[in-house]
Every structure is written in C-alpha cells, then in structure tokens.
Amino acid sequence: MRFDGFPPSDYDALSEAISAMYGVPLKRHSMSAAGNSWGNTDVSHNHLVFRQCQLEDADEEGEEFEPRDGDEMMSLDLGEVSQCVLPGNNRNEIEMQFLESDAVEAGTDQLVAIRFYVPPDADADPGDKEAPTSAEALQSRIMQLASVKSTSGAIIAEFDENKGTFLTPRGRYGIELYDSFLRMRGAKYDYKIKYDDISRLFLLPKQDDVHVAFVIALDKPIRQGQQRYNMLVMQCTKEHSELEVNLDDETLEKEYGGALQANMEGSFSNLVAKTFKVITKKKVFIPGKFANANQQACVKCALRANEGHLYPLEKQFIFIHKPAVLIRFDEIESVEFQRYAGGQVSTRNFDLCVTLHSTPGDASGAKEYTFSGIDKTNYTALYSFLSGKKIRIKNIEGVGAEEKPSGRGGPAPGMYDETYGGEEMGESSEDEDYDQENPSGSDESSGGSDSEDDDDLGSVASDDSDLAEHRKKSGKPKGKKAKGKASSKKRKESPTKKKDPNAPKKALSAFMFFSKANRSRIKEANPDASFGDIGKLIGEEWKKLGDDGKEEWNAKAEADKVRYEKEMEGYSPPSDDDDSDDDSDDGGKKQPAKKKAKKDPNAPKRPQNAFMLFANSSEGRAKVKEDMPELSTGDVGKELGKRYKALSEEEMAKWKAKADEAKEKYKVELAEYEKTKPKEAVSSGKAGGKKKKKKPEPESESSASESEESADDSDDSDDDSDSDSDSD
C-alpha cells in the first residue's frame, strides 16, 4: 500500500507517529525528478528486480570503489512481459512491453512499457560487433524467463514471411494460425493476437492489379514502441501458391465443416483470405458496387500528407495504408466536396472532407478526415455513391465536376446506368462478403455447384483480378463509359413523345391495389415515417400476406387487366404527324422563341433598397474590401449581409429613409417619362423567310386599322407565294 502527496514539512511528525504506534522507523528514499533512475538490475525468481545503487567515494589513493545494492525500487513480473527488444540500432538499450489488462478501470494508469539503458562493459572491445553487449545478454535472459516466443498448441496453418509483407506495422512477419489465436513473428517483435480481438477482415485489390491488401482490424491495438496499430495491412501477391493444413481429414470435417482441405493451392491472396475466414470465423469483406473512372474499387488520395487509397464499401470507408483508417457510414455526420488545398492552384483535383458525429463530453468537437488530391474524373462516381447511401452532402454543387448533379441532391441523370449497370444502392445493403468457394464475389446461383469448387481447388484463385471477375459476373460494364455517355446524350436530344390524354389507363397490379387501399392507414399509424419508409412498411405487410390474403387483390388486378384490354381494342393512338401539329403552327416546325424587348436607355433607373444603398456606400463594400482584402466576391457579399444585420435601429432607419426618398423620386421621374415615352412602332413582315406577327396595341382606332391592313398585306404576300394551295 502506498500513500503519497505528503508535504516535506510533515516528515518529522509522521516519523514520530509511526515510530510510537508501530515501532517502525520511517525511511527516506531519494527520487529522481529527471525521469531517469540509476540502479542495479537483477533477475530473481522470474522477477526483474531494480534496486537503488549506492556508490562509495574513492579514497585519497585513487582506489576503485564498488557499487552496492540499496533498497528495492521496483519488481516486475516477467510473466506479464509481451515484448523485449533492442529498439532501433541501439545495442545498449532494451525495451520491455507489458500486457494491457482489461480489468483496469477507465482513467486509471497502467504500466505498458519501460526502457533500460545498460552501460557497455568497460573491458569489452568496442570494435567487436559479434560479441554480445550487456544489454543483449540481459535481453536474452529475460526472453528465456518471460517465454515471449514460446507457444502452446499445434500450428494449423503457417504463412512464410517472404510471401507477405506487412505495410502496417512495416516489416516482414511470419504468420502462425492456432485454434484460438495467431502469432506474428518478426525479426524483433513477436505478437500474439486472439481471434476474439479481431473485429473485421478485408480483402482489397490495389490499383496496380498485381497486389492485394489483406487488412486485419483489431479491437485491441498492438504496440510497437510508442506507436499503436489497430489495423494491420498485409500486402499479398496473386502468384500461385500452395498451403498445407496440419489437420487430418476427420478433424477438418468436424471442426470446419470441410471448408479447408489438407492441401490447398491458388493465388496467395485468396489462400490467406480463405484460411483466415474459416479459422477465425470472421467475415472477409471485399469491395462492392463502387467503381471509379477507371472501373477500379478505390480512388487515389492523401490523408495528412500521406498518400494512399480510399475504398468506399457498402457500409464504410477504409483508407490504407498510412495511417489505416476505418470510418463507418453511421458515424458520418456529413461530407463536403472542397477545392484542392494543395500547394498550387489545381483544377484537376478536389478534396473530400468527412465530418463525424461529435461524441458527448468530447471537448475537441467533431472529428474530421480530409482526403485530398482526388482526381476530378472520380467526382461523378463518388457523388453518385454517397447520394445513394443517403449520406448528407453539405455542398450540392461539386468542385471541378464536368457534369453537375441534379438540384434535388440525387445522382446526375444516367449516372447509375453508366457506372453501375443500373443497380440500385439501397441504404440497407451490406458489405460484400468474400466467398471462399467463389473468390470473385459473385452469387452462388451464378456459379457451379459446391462439389465442383471442392474438387477443383485451383478455382479458389482466378488468374485475373478478384475485383474484375466480381464485376464481370455481377454485370458491371468495364471500359464502356464513353459509349454510355454518348447513348445518354443521344437519348436526351431525342424529342419526348407526348402522352395521349385519351389513352386507356394502364392496368394496376395486385400490389398497387393493396397499396392504395392501405397507404392512408399506415401513414396515420406512422406519422413520422418518410415517403420511402411508408413504401417499405407497405411492402412488409404485403409480404406477410399469404396466398389466401392475396386472392382479393389478385382478383381486382385480373378484372382491371380485362378492362384495359377491352378499352385498348377500340382505341387508336394518334399518329406522329398529329403530335407534331400540336407542337407547331407551321408545318410541324416550332416557332422561334420571342426575343426579349430592348430596354429604353432613357427610362428612369429603378430605385435601390436600403441594403443595396448601404452596400454601395463607403461604409459597405469598399470598407469590407479595405478591411478584408483576401475575401472573394461571394465572401464579400456574406460579410456585407452580416454587417447590415448588425446595424443599430438608428442606422437602419437612416438607410430605410434614403430608400424611401429614392422610391418617391423614381415615381416622379417615371410619371414624366410616361408622358414623353415614344410610341412603339407596329410592324409586320417576314424575317428569315418566316411570318412575323405582332398584336396591335389598343391605343387608337387608326393605329388598330393600320395594323390590320399591314397584317392583311402580309397575308396577301404569303398567299401569292403559295398560289398552289390557294387554287386548291
């Protein structure tokens, strides 16, 4: 038991009290405030003991002095040591890391690492690099007693360190899979990870089409020095490889349902994914419907000046690899497309800022991730994907986009058809799960039987990319984006045919009859439900109806179908010529749009309101530009609005009075202008070979008669040119 916080002045009183009550002397211990403590280290009974070092002064003859042990300062149980390494290239230091306990209360400190400096032996040869130093000897002894690398149990599967390189933490590690945990063995660090501490697994194809990233997301991060890693990124190749599972056929069938075989072969990435999924019993997620401009599952960008790739999955974002970040969509408050904030002005890139929901009690506020330097060709795909996921987008208009989205915040017309083959991206869709029998990610119905996959283990890995095979079987087009755009443009240019109001009403389905009859009832029971939610509720009730419950609605649908067919028998649709006649008055040609009347330069100028008078004064726009020269035109307008709202009542009344004065002046000038306003000439004739008619203004009978005569003359001239029709 330890008590601290006593002031030095209480030492004498406390010493007398303890001596009188317990007969025990109160000792003083010297403390180091510099963060370093010097002492003697010894290993005893599976404990590392650190004692105070007491030095005796040398005598007058210069004889050497011997350090002796003082009081014990610290004792560490080596059974709790998880790592013991020589950090960096320093051969005179050792670092010990300890297992982090889950039983520690929140806010309580616990020892996770300690570092020892061991002075080199004075008699040792500094040039001899092969001779172990004192620190290396102590580290070797601690490793033997701590049993850091010893493991109980049999290895089920093992992956060599030369086949898979870890990007996070960087280095080569051999992987050993046991029944309830895995081992990562490296040159310095050795990790033991329980399967219960693994939250998710991901298999992500990289843009080079050669490597695949296998990501292990951990609930309990591993530690390497001061750095903590909660996501491990392993870079795998697609080279053909073989794997031996150290279990007999009976155990494989009993424990893993025959999902693993004693001898397996395929691409190395697929072997890793399949083995991890079966043994750890965790899902391995792969990219879903998103595809960038080059039909790849990710976009290249940077996070905090570190380049990487952002993968938009069906339920989350994942960025690899430095630092690896996982963002679930339900954690996102909003996203914003921003201008590229790089060192130079660029119109070829943009940034994507992701803002998370603020955590209650967190003083730092909402957390943001800015993925910068995304190529503008990926804007349409990203905007369409985020809109389909119902994620709030702050700025509706894009940055650097060639094709603007629709004003309702949805995807641009034809965007799904071009990129995703027309597939809908519902909010309730799940991330794609890696199928060990079909690594391409296609549905079971599209492939062969299970027995065929079991017989041909080579089907675990296709020669081509997993992502390409997945898109091929799911019906996604590749390399046909330009063709899709051309067809979309062609569809837009073609005129739309008008619907005939006299056409019979199409027959309704049984579900539509059920929906019309029950929509009002469901809406009253769920007043807060949106339009889409009500549709989902109606669909759920329809699914619950059995065959007997649907008979009534099927009968109504059949009767409506008979009605529609009967009405269609006596209906003749209008011809295309009739449609064109409706749209034009002259041979199916549309009349040209009316030109905007020219403004009279002598007309009085309309008065400005109070705000515009304030903005155009010396106190408004000029003052803002003087105070804030860095603001853009739009920002200047916003600042003017703020300053206008901040005016006092007296100042506001001054500008309103000026506006009223200008309004009265305008009325006087307008009355004078109306008196001297020139009469608009009424003319008719041909312009560009087409008739041009103007309605006469009812100013006087003479002007009206003149207009009629001129119109008649125009008609006569047209009739002369079209004599054949007159003779008929």
C-alpha positions in Angstrom: 0.0 0.0 0.0 1.3 3.4 -1.0 0.4 6.9 0.3 1.7 9.9 -1.4 1.2 13.7 -1.5 2.7 14.5 1.9 4.5 17.9 2.2 8.1 17.7 3.3 7.2 19.6 6.5 5.2 16.7 7.8 8.1 14.2 7.7 9.1 14.7 11.4 5.5 14.5 12.7 4.7 11.4 10.6 8.0 9.7 11.6 7.3 10.2 15.3 3.7 8.9 15.0 4.7 5.7 13.1 7.6 5.0 15.5 5.3 5.4 18.5 2.4 3.4 17.2 4.1 0.7 15.3 7.7 0.7 16.4 8.8 1.0 12.7 11.3 3.7 11.5 10.3 5.9 8.6 13.0 5.7 5.9 13.7 8.3 3.2 14.1 7.3 -0.5 15.8 9.5 -3.0 13.7 10.2 -6.0 14.8 11.3 -9.5 12.8 14.1 -11.0 14.6 13.9 -14.3 12.7 10.8 -15.5 15.7 8.5 -15.1 16.6 6.3 -12.2 20.0 4.7 -11.8 20.4 1.4 -10.0 21.4 -2.3 -10.1 19.3 -4.8 -12.0 19.0 -8.5 -11.2 16.7 -11.4 -12.3 15.4 -13.4 -9.4 12.6 -15.9 -9.2 11.0 -14.9 -12.5 11.1 -11.3 -11.5 13.2 -8.4 -12.7 14.3 -6.5 -9.5 15.6 -3.0 -9.7 17.5 -1.7 -6.6 18.9 1.6 -5.7 22.7 1.9 -6.4 24.9 3.3 -3.6 28.4 4.4 -4.5 31.2 4.8 -2.1 33.6 7.7 -2.7 37.1 6.7 -3.8 39.9 7.1 -1.2 42.8 9.6 -1.5 45.0 7.0 -3.2 42.6 6.7 -6.1 41.4 3.2 -5.4 38.4 2.0 -7.3 35.1 1.8 -5.5 32.5 -0.9 -5.6 28.8 -0.1 -6.0 26.5 -1.9 -3.6 22.8 -2.6 -3.7 20.5 -0.3 -1.8 16.8 -0.6 -1.2 14.5 -2.2 -3.7 12.8 0.3 -6.0 10.9 -1.9 -8.4 10.0 -5.5 -9.1 8.5 -6.6 -12.4 6.8 -10.0 -13.1 8.4 -11.3 -16.3 5.3 -13.4 -16.9 3.4 -10.2 -17.9 6.1 -9.2 -20.4 4.7 -9.3 -24.0 7.8 -7.9 -25.8 11.5 -7.4 -25.0 13.5 -5.8 -27.8 16.5 -3.7 -28.6 14.9 -0.6 -30.1 16.4 0.7 -33.3 20.1 0.0 -33.8 21.0 0.8 -30.2 22.7 -2.2 -28.6 22.9 -0.7 -25.1 19.1 -0.3 -24.5 16.3 -2.8 -24.1 12.6 -2.0 -24.1 10.0 -4.1 -22.3 6.3 -4.0 -23.1 3.6 -5.5 -20.9 0.2 -7.0 -21.5 -2.6 -4.4 -21.1 -5.2 -5.6 -18.7 -9.0 -5.2 -19.4 -9.8 -5.2 -15.7 -8.3 -1.7 -15.2 -10.9 1.0 -14.5 -11.3 3.8 -17.0 -9.0 6.7 -16.3 -6.5 4.5 -14.4 -2.9 4.5 -15.4 -1.1 1.2 -16.0 2.5 0.4 -16.9 2.6 -0.6 -20.6 6.3 -0.1 -21.4 9.7 0.6 -19.7 13.2 1.1 -21.2 16.5 0.3 -19.6 19.9 1.7 -20.5 22.7 -0.8 -19.8 26.2 0.8 -19.9 28.6 -1.2 -22.0 31.3 -3.2 -20.3 34.5 -1.1 -19.9 36.7 -4.1 -20.6 34.9 -5.0 -23.9 36.3 -4.3 -27.3 34.1 -1.6 -29.0 35.2 -2.8 -32.4 34.0 -6.4 -31.8 30.4 -6.3 -33.3 29.9 -10.0 -32.8 30.4 -10.0 -29.0 27.1 -9.5 -27.2 26.7 -6.4 -25.1 25.5 -6.3 -21.6 22.1 -5.2 -22.8 21.8 -8.0 -25.3 22.8 -10.5 -22.6 20.1 -9.1 -20.2 17.5 -9.2 -23.1 18.3 -12.8 -23.9 17.9 -13.9 -20.2 14.5 -12.0 -19.9 13.3 -13.7 -23.1 14.0 -17.1 -21.7 12.2 -16.5 -18.5 9.3 -14.5 -19.9 8.5 -17.1 -22.6 7.6 -14.5 -25.1 8.1 -16.7 -28.1 7.0 -20.0 -26.6 3.5 -21.1 -27.6 1.4 -24.0 -26.5 -0.7 -25.8 -29.1 -0.3 -27.1 -32.6 0.0 -24.8 -35.7 -2.9 -25.3 -38.0 -1.6 -23.2 -40.9 1.5 -21.1 -41.5 2.4 -18.4 -44.0 6.1 -17.7 -44.7 7.4 -14.1 -44.0 8.9 -13.9 -47.5 5.5 -14.2 -49.3 3.6 -11.4 -47.5 5.0 -8.1 -46.5 3.2 -6.0 -43.8 2.8 -2.3 -44.7 1.4 -1.6 -41.2 3.4 -2.2 -39.0 6.1 -2.1 -41.6 8.3 -5.2 -41.8 8.2 -8.9 -42.6 6.3 -11.2 -40.2 5.7 -14.9 -40.4 2.1 -15.9 -39.5 1.1 -18.9 -37.5 -2.6 -19.8 -37.1 -3.7 -21.7 -34.0 -7.1 -22.8 -32.9 -7.9 -19.6 -30.9 -5.1 -17.1 -31.7 -2.5 -16.2 -34.2 1.2 -15.4 -33.9 3.1 -12.8 -35.9 6.8 -13.5 -35.6 9.2 -10.8 -36.8 12.9 -10.1 -36.5 12.4 -8.0 -33.3 8.7 -8.0 -32.4 6.6 -11.0 -31.7 2.8 -10.6 -31.3 0.1 -12.9 -30.1 -3.4 -11.9 -31.2 -6.6 -13.6 -30.1 -9.3 -14.2 -32.6 -11.8 -12.6 -30.3 -9.8 -9.3 -30.6 -10.3 -9.3 -34.4 -13.3 -7.2 -35.4 -13.2 -7.3 -39.2 -11.2 -8.6 -42.2 -10.9 -7.0 -45.6 -9.5 -8.1 -49.0 -8.9 -5.0 -51.1 -7.5 -5.1 -54.6 -4.8 -2.5 -55.3 -4.6 -0.3 -58.4 -1.5 -2.0 -59.8 -3.6 -5.1 -60.4 -0.7 -7.2 -59.1 -1.0 -6.9 -55.3 -4.0 -7.3 -52.9 -4.2 -5.8 -49.4 -5.4 -8.0 -46.6 -6.5 -5.9 -43.7 -7.0 -7.1 -40.1 -9.0 -4.7 -37.9 -8.3 -5.1 -34.2 -10.4 -4.2 -31.1 -7.2 -4.1 -29.1 -4.3 -2.5 -30.9 -0.8 -3.9 -30.9 2.1 -1.7 -29.8 5.5 -1.0 -31.3 7.4 1.4 -29.2 5.2 4.5 -28.7 3.1 3.6 -31.8 -0.2 1.8 -31.6 -1.7 -0.1 -34.5 -5.4 -1.1 -34.6 -5.3 -2.1 -38.2 -2.7 -4.5 -39.7 -2.2 -4.2 -43.5 -0.6 -7.1 -45.3 0.4 -6.8 -48.9 -0.2 -10.1 -50.8 0.6 -11.2 -54.3 -1.6 -13.1 -56.8 1.2 -15.6 -57.5 0.2 -19.2 -57.5 1.0 -20.8 -54.1 0.4 -23.9 -52.0 -0.7 -24.3 -48.4 -0.6 -27.3 -46.1 -3.1 -27.5 -43.3 -1.8 -29.5 -40.4 -5.0 -31.4 -39.6 -6.4 -34.7 -40.6 -9.5 -35.0 -42.8 -11.7 -36.1 -39.9 -10.8 -33.0 -37.8 -11.2 -30.7 -40.8 -14.7 -32.0 -41.5 -15.7 -31.9 -37.8 -14.2 -28.5 -36.8 -14.5 -26.5 -40.1 -17.2 -28.4 -42.0 -14.9 -29.4 -44.8 -14.2 -25.7 -45.8 -10.5 -26.4 -45.5 -8.5 -29.2 -47.1 -5.2 -30.7 -46.1 -3.6 -29.5 -49.3 -4.8 -26.2 -50.9 -3.5 -24.3 -53.9 -4.4 -21.0 -55.6 -3.3 -17.4 -55.5 -1.6 -16.4 -52.3 -4.1 -13.6 -51.5 -7.1 -15.9 -51.8 -5.4 -18.6 -49.7 -4.8 -16.1 -47.0 -8.4 -14.8 -47.1 -10.0 -18.2 -47.2 -7.8 -19.6 -44.4 -8.4 -16.6 -42.1 -12.2 -16.6 -42.7 -12.6 -20.3 -41.9 -10.2 -20.5 -38.9 -11.1 -17.1 -37.2 -14.8 -17.4 -38.1 -14.8 -13.8 -39.2 -16.2 -12.3 -42.4 -13.8 -11.1 -45.1 -15.3 -8.0 -46.8 -14.5 -7.1 -50.4 -15.4 -4.0 -52.4 -19.0 -3.8 -53.6 -20.7 -1.6 -56.2 -18.4 1.4 -56.3 -16.2 1.9 -59.3 -14.0 4.9 -60.1 -13.5 6.4 -63.6 -11.1 3.5 -64.5 -13.6 0.9 -63.1 -11.4 0.3 -60.0 -12.7 -0.1 -56.5 -10.8 2.8 -54.9 -9.6 6.3 -55.5 -6.1 7.6 -55.0 -5.8 10.4 -52.5 -3.8 11.6 -49.4 -4.6 11.8 -45.7 -2.4 14.1 -43.7 0.2 14.3 -46.4 0.4 10.5 -46.7 -0.6 9.1 -50.0 -2.9 6.1 -50.1 -6.2 4.7 -51.4 -9.7 5.2 -50.2 -12.1 2.3 -50.6 -15.9 3.2 -50.4 -17.5 0.0 -49.3 -21.2 -0.6 -48.8 -21.3 0.3 -45.1 -17.9 2.0 -44.5 -14.9 3.8 -45.8 -11.5 2.3 -45.4 -8.2 4.1 -46.2 -4.9 2.3 -46.5 -2.3 2.3 -45.6 -0.6 5.1 -43.6 -2.4 5.6 -41.3 -5.0 3.0 -41.9 -8.5 4.5 -41.1 -11.9 2.8 -40.9 -15.0 5.0 -41.0 -18.4 3.5 -40.7 -21.2 5.4 -42.6 -23.4 5.5 -39.4 -20.5 7.5 -37.8 -20.6 10.2 -40.5 -22.4 13.5 -39.8 -21.8 14.9 -43.3 -19.3 15.0 -46.2 -18.2 18.0 -48.2 -16.5 18.4 -51.6 -13.9 21.0 -51.3 -11.4 22.7 -53.6 -8.0 21.2 -53.7 -5.9 22.6 -50.9 -2.6 21.7 -52.3 0.5 23.9 -52.7 -0.6 25.2 -56.1 -3.9 26.1 -57.7 -5.2 23.0 -59.5 -8.5 22.3 -61.3 -7.8 18.7 -61.8 -8.2 17.6 -58.2 -10.6 18.1 -55.3 -10.7 17.2 -51.6 -13.3 15.2 -49.7 -13.9 16.3 -46.1 -15.7 13.7 -43.9 -17.1 15.0 -40.6 -18.0 12.5 -37.9 -20.7 12.9 -35.3 -19.4 14.6 -32.1 -19.1 12.4 -29.1 -20.9 13.6 -26.0 -18.4 15.0 -23.5 -15.7 15.4 -26.0 -14.3 18.9 -25.8 -12.4 18.6 -29.0 -15.6 18.7 -31.1 -16.4 16.8 -34.2 -13.6 14.8 -35.8 -12.8 15.4 -39.5 -10.9 13.5 -42.1 -9.8 15.3 -45.3 -8.9 13.1 -48.2 -7.1 15.4 -50.6 -5.9 15.3 -54.2 -8.7 13.2 -55.6 -8.8 13.3 -59.4 -11.8 15.2 -60.7 -12.7 12.3 -63.0 -13.8 10.4 -59.9 -16.2 13.1 -58.7 -19.3 11.8 -60.5 -18.8 8.2 -59.2 -18.2 9.5 -55.6 -21.1 11.9 -55.6 -23.4 9.3 -57.0 -22.3 6.7 -54.5 -22.6 9.0 -51.5 -26.1 10.2 -52.6 -27.2 6.6 -52.9 -26.1 5.9 -49.4 -28.2 8.8 -48.0 -25.1 10.5 -46.6 -25.6 14.2 -46.1 -23.6 16.3 -48.6 -23.0 19.9 -47.4 -22.4 21.5 -50.8 -24.8 20.2 -53.5 -22.7 21.7 -56.3 -19.5 19.9 -57.0 -15.9 21.1 -57.2 -14.2 20.6 -60.5 -17.0 18.4 -61.8 -17.6 18.2 -65.5 -21.2 17.1 -65.0 -23.3 18.8 -62.4 -25.6 16.7 -60.2 -29.3 17.4 -60.2 -30.7 20.1 -57.9 -32.5 17.6 -55.7 -29.2 16.3 -54.3 -29.5 12.9 -56.2 -27.2 11.5 -58.8 -26.9 13.1 -62.2 -29.2 11.6 -64.9 -27.8 8.4 -66.4 -25.0 8.2 -63.7 -26.0 4.8 -62.4 -26.5 3.4 -65.9 -23.0 4.5 -67.0 -21.1 3.4 -63.9 -23.0 0.7 -62.1 -25.1 -1.0 -64.8 -28.3 0.3 -63.4 -28.0 -1.4 -60.0 -29.7 0.4 -57.1 -27.6 1.1 -53.9 -30.1 0.7 -51.1 -29.3 2.0 -47.6 -29.8 -1.4 -46.1 -27.2 -3.1 -48.3 -24.4 -4.9 -46.6 -20.7 -5.1 -47.4 -19.8 -7.8 -49.8 -18.5 -10.9 -48.0 -15.6 -12.8 -49.5 -16.8 -16.2 -50.7 -14.1 -18.8 -50.3 -15.7 -21.1 -52.8 -16.1 -18.2 -55.3 -13.4 -15.6 -54.7 -14.8 -13.4 -57.4 -17.6 -12.4 -55.1 -20.5 -13.5 -57.4 -23.7 -15.0 -56.2 -24.0 -18.7 -55.6 -26.6 -19.1 -58.3 -24.3 -17.7 -61.0 -21.5 -20.3 -60.4 -21.2 -24.0 -60.4 -22.1 -26.4 -57.6 -20.2 -26.7 -54.3 -18.8 -30.1 -55.3 -17.2 -28.6 -58.4 -15.4 -26.0 -56.3 -14.2 -28.6 -53.8 -12.9 -30.8 -56.5 -11.0 -28.1 -58.3 -9.1 -26.2 -55.6 -7.5 -24.1 -58.3 -10.8 -22.3 -58.6 -10.0 -20.6 -55.3 -7.9 -18.1 -57.2 -8.6 -17.0 -60.7 -5.7 -15.8 -62.9 -7.3 -12.4 -63.2 -8.2 -9.9 -60.6 -10.8 -10.8 -58.0 -12.4 -7.5 -58.5 -12.5 -7.8 -62.3 -14.1 -11.2 -62.0 -16.6 -10.0 -59.4 -17.7 -7.1 -61.7 -17.8 -9.4 -64.7 -20.3 -11.8 -63.1 -22.3 -9.0 -61.4 -22.9 -7.4 -64.8 -20.9 -4.2 -64.4 -19.6 -2.8 -67.7 -15.9 -2.2 -68.0 -14.2 0.2 -70.4 -17.5 1.3 -71.9 -18.0 4.6 -70.1 -17.6 6.8 -73.2 -20.2 4.7 -75.1 -22.6 5.0 -72.2 -22.2 8.8 -72.2 -22.8 9.0 -75.9 -26.0 7.0 -75.7 -27.2 9.0 -72.8 -26.6 12.2 -74.7 -28.4 10.8 -77.7 -31.4 9.9 -75.5 -31.5 13.5 -74.2 -31.5 15.0 -77.7 -34.4 12.9 -79.0 -37.8 14.6 -78.6 -40.1 13.0 -76.0 -43.5 11.9 -77.3 -46.5 13.4 -75.6 -48.8 11.2 -73.7 -52.3 10.9 -75.2 -54.8 12.1 -72.6 -57.5 9.9 -74.3 -55.5 6.7 -74.0 -56.9 4.0 -71.7 -55.5 3.9 -68.2 -53.0 1.1 -67.7 -54.0 -1.9 -65.5 -52.8 -1.9 -61.9 -51.0 -4.8 -60.3 -52.4 -6.6 -57.2 -49.7 -4.9 -55.0 -50.8 -1.4 -56.3 -54.4 -2.1 -55.4 -53.3 -3.2 -51.9 -51.0 -0.1 -51.6 -53.8 2.3 -52.5 -56.2 0.7 -50.0 -53.8 0.7 -47.0 -51.5 3.7 -47.5 -53.6 6.1 -45.6 -54.0 3.7 -42.7 -50.2 3.0 -42.5 -49.5 6.7 -42.8 -51.8 7.5 -39.8 -50.1 4.8 -37.7 -46.6 6.1 -38.6 -46.9 9.9 -38.8 -43.1 10.4 -38.6 -42.3 8.0 -41.4 -41.0 9.4 -44.7 -42.4 8.6 -48.1 -39.8 5.9 -48.7 -40.3 4.4 -45.2 -44.1 4.1 -45.8 -43.4 2.3 -49.0 -41.2 -0.2 -47.1 -43.9 -0.7 -44.5 -46.4 -1.4 -47.2 -44.0 -3.9 -48.8 -43.5 -5.7 -45.5 -47.3 -6.1 -44.9 -47.7 -7.4 -48.5 -45.0 -10.0 -47.9 -46.8 -11.2 -44.7 -50.0 -11.9 -46.7 -50.4 -15.5 -47.6 -51.9 -16.8 -50.8 -55.4 -16.6 -49.3 -54.8 -13.0 -48.3 -53.7 -12.0 -51.8 -56.7 -13.6 -53.6 -58.8 -10.5 -53.2 -56.1 -8.2 -54.7 -55.2 -10.6 -57.4 -58.9 -10.7 -58.5 -59.0 -6.9 -58.7 -55.8 -6.9 -60.8 -57.3 -9.5 -63.2 -60.5 -7.5 -63.5 -58.6 -4.3 -64.2 -56.5 -6.1 -66.8 -59.6 -7.3 -68.6 -60.9 -3.7 -68.5 -57.7 -2.4 -70.0 -57.6 -4.9 -72.8 -61.2 -4.2 -73.7 -60.6 -0.5 -73.9 -57.5 -0.9 -76.0 -59.5 -2.8 -78.6 -61.4 0.3 -79.5 -58.5 2.8 -79.1 -56.4 4.1 -82.0 -53.3 6.1 -80.9 -52.7 9.4 -82.7 -50.1 9.5 -85.5 -46.7 11.2 -85.2 -48.0 13.9 -87.6 -50.7 14.8 -85.1 -48.1 15.1 -82.3 -46.0 17.5 -84.5 -49.1 19.6 -85.3 -49.7 20.1 -81.6 -46.2 21.4 -81.1 -46.1 23.9 -84.1 -48.3 26.1 -86.1 -46.4 25.9 -89.4 -45.7 22.5 -91.0 -44.5 20.8 -87.8 -41.8 23.4 -87.2 -41.6 25.1 -83.8 -41.9 28.8 -83.8 -38.8 30.7 -82.8 -38.7 31.9 -79.2 -39.7 35.6 -78.7 -36.8 37.9 -78.3 -36.5 40.0 -75.2 -37.6 43.6 -75.7 -34.8 46.1 -75.7 -34.6 48.3 -72.7 -35.1 52.0 -73.3 -31.9 53.9 -72.3 -34.0 57.0 -71.4 -36.1 55.1 -68.9 -35.5 56.1 -65.3 -33.4 53.7 -63.2 -35.2 51.6 -60.6 -34.5 52.7 -57.0 -32.3 50.6 -54.8 -33.5 49.2 -51.5 -31.9 50.0 -48.1 -29.4 47.1 -48.2 -28.1 48.0 -51.7 -27.7 51.6 -50.7 -25.7 50.5 -47.7 -23.6 48.0 -49.8 -22.7 50.6 -52.4 -21.8 53.3 -49.9 -18.3 54.0 -48.5 -19.4 52.1 -45.3 -20.3 48.9 -47.2 -18.4 47.1 -50.0 -15.4 49.5 -50.1 -15.0 49.2 -46.4 -15.1 45.4 -46.4 -12.6 45.2 -49.2 -10.3 47.5 -47.3 -10.6 45.6 -44.0 -10.5 42.1 -45.6 -8.7 42.2 -49.0 -8.4 38.4 -49.1 -12.1 37.7 -49.3 -13.6 36.5 -52.6 -16.7 38.2 -54.2 -19.1 35.8 -52.6 -17.5 36.1 -49.2 -17.7 39.9 -49.5 -21.4 39.6 -50.0 -21.8 37.4 -47.0 -19.8 39.9 -44.9 -22.0 42.8 -46.1 -25.1 40.9 -45.0 -23.6 40.3 -41.5 -22.7 44.0 -41.1 -26.1 45.1 -42.4 -27.9 42.9 -39.8 -25.6 44.2 -37.1 -26.6 47.9 -37.7 -28.4 49.7 -34.8 -32.0 50.8 -35.2 -31.0 54.4 -35.8 -28.5 53.5 -38.6 -31.0 51.1 -40.1 -33.7 53.8 -40.1 -31.2 56.1 -41.9 -30.8 53.7 -44.8 -34.5 53.0 -45.0 -35.3 56.7 -45.2 -32.8 57.1 -48.1 -34.5 54.1 -49.8 -38.0 55.7 -49.4 -36.7 59.0 -50.7 -35.2 57.3 -53.8 -38.5 55.5 -54.3 -40.5 58.7 -54.3 -38.0 60.3 -56.7 -38.4 57.3 -59.1 -42.2 57.7 -59.1 -41.9 61.3 -60.2 -39.3 60.5 -62.9 -41.4 57.6 -64.1 -44.5 59.8 -64.5 -42.5 62.4 -66.5 -41.1 59.5 -68.7 -44.5 58.1 -69.5 -45.6 61.5 -70.9 -42.6 61.6 -73.3 -42.4 57.9 -73.9 -42.1 57.2 -77.7 -44.9 55.1 -79.3 -43.7 51.6 -80.2 -43.9 51.1 -84.0 -46.1 48.3 -85.0 -44.6 46.5 -88.0 -45.1 43.2 -89.7 -43.4 41.3 -92.4 -41.0 38.4 -93.0 -37.8 37.8 -91.2 -35.6 35.0 -92.5 -38.5 33.6 -94.6 -40.9 33.2 -91.7 -44.0 35.1 -90.9 -43.7 37.5 -88.0 -46.9 38.7 -86.4 -47.4 41.3 -83.7 -50.5 42.1 -81.8 -51.6 45.7 -82.2 -51.7 47.9 -79.1 -55.2 49.3 -78.4 -54.1 52.9 -78.4 -56.4 54.3 -81.1 -58.7 53.1 -83.8 -56.4 54.5 -86.5 -53.4 52.6 -85.3 -55.5 49.4 -84.9 -56.8 49.7 -88.5 -53.3 50.3 -89.8 -52.1 47.2 -88.1 -54.9 45.2 -89.6 -54.1 46.5 -93.0 -50.5 45.7 -92.7 -51.3 42.2 -91.4 -53.6 41.7 -94.4 -50.9 42.8 -96.8 -48.5 40.4 -95.2 -51.1 37.6 -95.6 -51.6 38.5 -99.2 -47.9 38.4 -100.0 -47.7 34.9 -98.4 -50.8 33.8 -100.3 -49.2 34.9 -103.6 -46.1 32.9 -102.9 -48.2 29.8 -102.1 -50.6 30.0 -105.1 -51.0 26.3 -105.5 -52.7 25.9 -102.2 -55.0 28.9 -102.9 -56.1 27.4 -106.2 -56.9 24.2 -104.4 
